[in-house]
Amino acid sequence: MKVKANGIEINCEIEGSGPWITLSHSLACDLHMWDEQMDALTKKYKVLRFDTRGHGASSAPPGPYTLEQMADDVHGLFAALGIKHTHWIGLSMGGMIGQTYALKYPGVFQSLVLADTTSRHPPDAEKIWSERIRVTQEKGMDALAESTLERWFTEPYRRSHPQVMKRIDACIRATPVAGFVGSGEAISRVNLTDRLKEIKCPTLIMVGDQDYGTPPDMARAIHRNLPGSELLIIPSAAHLSNIEQPQAFNAALLGFLDRVAK
């Protein structure tokens, strides 16, 4: 279904029953990035997943976007759906939106899962993102699809799961250029490390051991700066660890939620 919030239409799906859980996907993906988690989560939780601004079937206005604006999108979505409290699971861009939301709207998140994400990019990140944005604007999303898959999944997984590669490749290519560009400009400027100590909800940080986009050192930096957080490094996984190692990801996720969900 589509919900109007913060000046855009947000496409979302709700499944299951129980306490609310909200899932937030990576750049150049959509809500189906979480397909491998749904069976496990919907047995005990009411799960909201949505297409972020500029992605999937949500509106893709021209950018640039900001993480604060994307957090406001979520806040408007929650208001429209009557969600006052929820657990948040965000991967990559979804983790950045989650951190931003937790700081801007304290008390809403009952817990926070930050997967394969960062709270601050290195100094050369804006140059890297500027180049990706330039290529996308000139040649479209097709020009980034192959290199993105190489960053997102280990080589053995890519070779052994051609159908998954086909599905994620199609999702990357279907991402609106305006959405990729606007979101890329937002996440290239993430700078939240110094404020993480303000986040008070239970937090689990997960990262694939072969994630070169947001490597384990970035997860360790979040862990060091977010008091009381837990850190798990998932073996044999790159950036989309929830897809590459769903059993390990789901087991860690459910174990964490069992401890903190009320």
C-alpha positions in Angstrom: 0.0 0.0 0.0 1.0 3.6 -0.3 1.0 6.2 2.4 1.4 10.0 2.0 4.0 11.3 4.4 6.4 14.3 4.4 5.3 15.4 0.9 5.8 12.0 -0.9 4.1 8.7 -1.3 5.8 5.8 0.5 5.2 2.3 -0.6 5.0 -0.2 2.3 3.9 -3.6 3.3 2.7 -4.9 6.8 2.8 -8.6 7.7 2.5 -10.6 10.9 1.3 -9.8 14.4 2.9 -8.8 17.7 5.3 -5.9 18.6 6.2 -3.6 15.7 9.4 -4.1 13.7 10.4 -1.8 10.9 12.9 -2.9 8.2 14.9 -0.3 6.2 16.8 -1.4 3.1 20.1 -0.5 1.4 20.7 2.0 -1.3 19.6 0.7 -4.8 17.4 -2.0 -3.2 13.7 -2.0 -2.2 11.6 -3.6 0.5 12.1 -7.1 -1.0 15.7 -7.0 0.1 14.3 -8.4 3.4 12.5 -11.4 1.8 14.8 -13.8 3.6 13.9 -12.4 7.0 10.1 -12.3 6.7 9.2 -15.9 7.6 11.4 -15.7 10.7 10.1 -12.3 11.9 6.4 -12.5 11.1 6.0 -15.5 13.4 6.3 -13.2 16.5 6.3 -9.6 15.2 4.2 -7.2 13.1 6.6 -6.2 10.4 6.6 -3.0 8.4 8.9 -2.8 5.5 8.9 0.1 3.1 10.6 1.6 0.0 12.8 4.5 1.0 12.4 7.8 -0.8 13.7 7.5 -4.3 13.4 3.7 -4.4 11.0 0.9 -5.4 7.4 2.1 -5.7 7.9 5.2 -3.5 8.2 8.7 -4.9 11.5 9.7 -6.4 11.7 13.5 -6.3 14.8 15.3 -7.5 17.5 15.6 -4.8 19.7 16.2 -3.1 18.2 14.3 -0.1 19.4 14.4 3.5 19.4 11.7 6.2 17.3 14.1 8.3 14.7 14.3 5.5 14.6 10.5 5.2 14.2 10.2 9.0 11.2 12.7 8.7 9.8 10.4 6.0 9.8 7.6 8.4 8.3 9.7 11.2 5.4 10.7 8.9 5.0 7.0 7.9 4.8 6.0 11.6 2.3 8.8 12.3 0.1 7.7 9.4 0.1 4.1 10.6 -0.3 4.9 14.3 3.1 3.5 15.2 4.3 4.9 18.5 7.1 2.4 19.3 9.0 0.0 17.1 12.1 -2.1 16.8 14.3 -0.9 13.9 16.4 -3.0 11.6 18.4 -1.1 9.0 21.1 -2.2 6.7 23.6 0.2 5.0 21.6 3.3 4.2 18.8 1.9 6.4 21.3 1.8 9.3 22.2 5.5 8.7 18.5 6.5 8.6 18.0 4.5 11.8 20.9 6.3 13.6 19.6 9.7 12.4 16.0 8.9 13.5 17.1 7.6 16.9 18.9 10.9 17.5 16.1 13.1 16.2 13.2 11.3 17.7 14.4 9.6 20.9 12.1 7.2 22.7 10.4 5.8 19.5 12.8 2.9 18.9 12.6 0.0 21.4 15.8 -1.4 19.9 18.1 -0.8 17.0 19.8 -3.2 14.7 22.5 -1.6 12.5 23.8 -4.0 9.8 26.6 -3.3 7.4 26.5 0.4 7.9 28.6 3.3 9.1 28.3 6.4 11.3 31.0 8.3 9.4 32.7 8.0 6.1 36.4 8.6 5.5 37.6 11.9 4.1 37.8 10.6 0.5 34.2 9.3 0.5 32.6 12.4 -1.1 35.0 12.0 -4.0 34.0 8.4 -4.5 30.3 9.2 -4.2 30.7 12.2 -6.6 32.1 9.8 -9.2 29.4 7.3 -8.8 26.8 10.0 -9.1 28.4 11.4 -12.2 28.5 8.0 -13.9 24.9 7.4 -13.0 23.7 10.8 -14.3 25.6 10.3 -17.6 25.0 6.5 -18.2 22.2 5.4 -15.9 22.0 2.7 -13.3 23.1 0.0 -15.8 26.6 1.4 -15.6 26.9 0.6 -11.8 25.1 -2.7 -11.6 28.1 -5.1 -12.1 30.5 -3.3 -9.8 27.8 -3.0 -7.2 27.1 -6.7 -7.1 30.9 -7.3 -6.8 30.9 -5.1 -3.7 27.7 -6.5 -2.2 28.5 -10.3 -2.4 31.5 -12.5 -2.2 32.7 -14.1 -5.4 31.9 -17.7 -4.3 28.3 -16.6 -3.4 27.9 -14.8 -6.8 29.0 -17.9 -8.6 26.8 -20.3 -6.7 23.6 -18.1 -6.6 22.9 -16.9 -10.1 19.2 -16.4 -9.5 19.8 -14.2 -6.5 22.3 -12.2 -8.6 19.7 -11.8 -11.3 17.1 -10.6 -8.8 19.4 -8.0 -7.1 20.8 -6.9 -10.4 17.3 -6.1 -11.7 16.6 -4.2 -8.5 19.7 -2.0 -8.9 18.9 -1.3 -12.5 15.3 -0.4 -11.7 16.3 2.2 -9.1 15.4 5.7 -10.3 18.5 7.8 -11.1 17.0 10.6 -9.1 16.6 8.3 -6.1 20.2 7.0 -6.3 21.7 10.4 -6.8 19.6 12.1 -4.1 20.3 9.3 -1.6 24.0 9.1 -2.5 24.4 12.7 -1.7 22.7 12.1 1.7 24.7 9.1 2.8 28.0 10.4 1.6 27.7 13.1 4.3 26.9 10.9 7.2 28.6 12.1 10.3 27.1 10.8 13.5 29.9 9.1 15.4 30.3 11.8 18.0 26.6 11.7 18.9 26.1 7.9 19.2 26.4 8.1 22.9 23.0 9.9 23.0 21.3 6.7 21.7 19.8 4.9 24.7 18.0 1.9 23.2 19.5 -1.6 23.1 21.6 -1.9 19.9 23.0 -4.8 17.9 25.6 -4.1 15.2 26.3 -6.7 12.6 28.6 -6.7 9.6 29.9 -9.2 7.1 33.6 -10.0 7.5 34.2 -9.3 3.8 32.1 -6.1 3.6 34.4 -3.7 1.8 31.7 -1.0 1.4 31.2 -0.5 5.1 33.9 -2.7 6.5 34.1 -4.2 10.0 36.3 -1.3 11.3 33.3 1.0 10.7 31.1 -1.4 12.7 33.7 -1.4 15.5 33.7 2.4 15.5 29.9 2.4 16.1 30.3 -0.2 18.8 33.0 1.8 20.6 31.0 5.0 20.5 27.5 3.5 21.4 27.6 2.4 25.0 26.1 -1.0 25.8 25.9 -2.0 22.1 26.6 -5.5 20.9 28.8 -6.4 17.9 28.7 -9.4 15.7 30.9 -10.1 12.7 29.3 -12.5 10.3 31.7 -14.9 8.5 31.7 -15.4 4.7 29.5 -12.4 4.0 30.0 -9.1 2.2 27.7 -6.1 2.2 24.2 -7.6 2.0 24.9 -10.0 4.8 21.2 -10.6 5.4 20.9 -12.2 1.9 24.3 -13.9 1.7 24.2 -15.5 5.2 20.5 -15.4 6.1 20.7 -18.2 8.7 23.4 -16.5 10.7 21.8 -13.1 10.3 18.3 -14.3 11.3 19.7 -16.3 14.3 21.5 -13.3 15.7 18.6 -11.0 15.0 16.0 -13.2 16.7 18.3 -13.9 19.6 18.8 -10.2 20.2 15.1 -9.4 19.8 14.2 -12.2 22.2 16.4 -10.5 24.8 15.2 -7.0 24.3 11.6 -7.1 22.9 8.8 -6.2 25.3 
